[in-house]
Amino acid sequence: MKQFFVQMIDNSMSSQWWKEIIEHFVKAGDTFEIRCWREEAAEIGEASLYGTVVADGYEVSVKGSVTEELLGKLLAEAPADKSIYNKMTKYFTIHVRNDLCDIWSEHYGTEMVIDIISDADIEFFEQVMGQYPGSFSIGESKNG
């Protein structure tokens, strides 16, 4: 297993890399947690269609199971609000854990921490990220 720490450093990046990673690693039936800031009412409303809402301090957490519809929306969305971040997703945090990986998409998808279990999936991840030299800062550690 390997853990990768990804920080997008090219703020002009499209979300194609993020969508490739999500499409490969996230499947319908996986459990998820989406975290939003309390003031992100539209995002909370949309995420709540797919899970249970829990308010926690400054954030709101939605937990549930990934559906084909939710996955389709994640892969099709193109966030319009790019004033602070070049957002890959409208959600501040998306966390999914399954038999392939433990993935944390943070800061609207501009940062990612992913634990990948199999060598084939590690190779896929490295191939995708290798298409964008100089666009990311990527660290890694080998676990187990």
Secondary structure, 3 states (H helix, E strand, C coil): CEEEEEEECCCCCCCHHHHHHHHHHCCCCCEEEEEEECCCHHHHHHHHHHEEEEEECCEEEEEEECCHHHHHHHHHCCCCCCCCCCCCCCCCEEEEECCCEEEEEEHHHCEEEEEECCHHHHHHHHHHHHCCCCCEEEEEEECC
